Each structure stands twice: as structure tokens, then as C-alpha cells.
Amino acid sequence: MRNARVHRITIVTTFEAPPGSAVEQVLGPCWGITVRSRSVVGTACAGCQQFFGGEISALTSLANDSRNEAMSRLEQHAIEMGANAVLGMRFDSSELMQNTNEIVAYGTAVKLRAAP
């Protein structure tokens, strides 16, 4: 079983400020990027799984690891900006070249405070 990821920013959300909080300051856009390639062996194993049908576990694992790395880098960027939260977080991905994908996690770095 994989270790649970420890977050240093307590709020990373795909929506606006959570109930009970208010945006004190908008610091600006923040992001985390990773570029991953599939190994020749991984691609061959994925091809075999594709032939028989079902989930392609090697690629699922790669996608999950890539998103976790992008999220970790997003969080680090937000901390460097002085944020205690990231609002409107999204993922984006694109293929840069054959067997190479870019994964981006992005959002708005903010300072939240308790709502009055």
C-alpha cells in the first residue's frame, strides 16, 4: 500500500473559498508541472493489456503518479508565494511527443482567513 500524501497546504479545492472562510488576499496563479514518458517495457505491457481488454494498470499508475507529482509542485509553488490555500484547482494534460505527456495542476494561490 502506498504512503498517504502529506499536504502542507490544508485547502486545495476546485471551487471557491470553503464555508466559514473568506479570501483575504489573492496572490495570483500557481502551478505544478511534470513531464513523464512511458518506458519501452511499460508500453509493451500496456499493449498486452490492451489486447486482452480491461484496465491498463501500468498507465493508470503512471497517470496517478504524474498527477500526484504535479499537485506536490503546485503546493510548493503556492507556499513559495505565501499562500495558505489554492482555489479553482484544475488539471490539464497534453502529449508533447510520442510516449511523453505533460501534466499540469494549476489554480489561484490565496490567503484565507476565518469569515467574520
N, C-alpha and C positions, 0 to 999 in steps of 0.2 A: 504494500500500500504506500502511496506517495505521501510525503510530508505535506501538511496543510500549509498554505502560503500565509505568511505573517504580513499584515498590512500596517504600514506606518502612517497612512492617512486613513482616518476612520470612515470617511464618507467619500465614496466614488459611486456616482449614480448616473443613470441615463435620463433622469428628469431634473426638475428644478430643486431648489433647497427643500430639504425634508421638513415636515411639520415640526413646529417648535423652534425653528432656526430661521435666521434672516441673513442675507448676503450683506456683509459689512464692506467688502471691497472686492472688485473684480480685478484680478491680476493679469488676465489675458489667456490666450490659447496655450495649451501644453500638449505634449505628445510623447509617445514612445514608439520606436520603430525597431523591427528586427527583419533581417532578410535571411531566409533559410533555403537550403537546397535539399533535395531528396538524393540519397545515396543511390548508387547503381544497384546495390543489393536490395535496398528498400523499395526501389522502383520495380525490380523484378518480383519481389514478394507481393507487392501491391497488384502487379499484373496477374499473378497466380490467383489471388483472392478475387480479382475482378472476373476471371474466367469462370469461377465456381459460384459467384454471386455472394451477396451479403455485405456486411460492413468491411471496409478496408482498414483494419485496425492500425496498421503501420502509418497510414496517412492521418487517421484520426488522432493518434498520439502526437504526430508531428504538428498538426494544427493546434492541438491543445497546448503543447509546449511553447509554440510560437506566440499564441495569444497571451499566455502567462508571462513570457519574457517582455512582450510589448507593454502589458499592464504594469509590470515592475518598473520599466523605464519611464512610463507615463507618471507613475507615482513619484519616482526620483526627480523628474523634471519639475513637477508641481511643488515638491518640498524645496527644491533649489530656488523656486520663485517666491517662497514664503507662504504657500497655501496650506490650508488645513482641510480642504475639500476639493473635489473635481466634480463639476456639474456637466450634464449633457454629454457624458462619455459615449463614444461610439468606436466601432472597429471598422477598418477598411482593409482591403487586400487587393493585390494585383500581382500578375505574373510579370517578372522583369525579363526573364529569358527562360528557355526551356528548363523545366525542373527547378526553377528558382522563384520563390514567392516573397513578396514584401507584405508584412503585416503591420498596420499602424493602429494604435489606440490613441484617441485624441479627445479632448474636452476643454472645458474652461476652468482654469485654476482660480479659486476664490478663497477669501477668508470669510468663514461663517461665524456668527455669534448667536447666542440664545435670543429668541424673539421676546420682546417685552410682554 
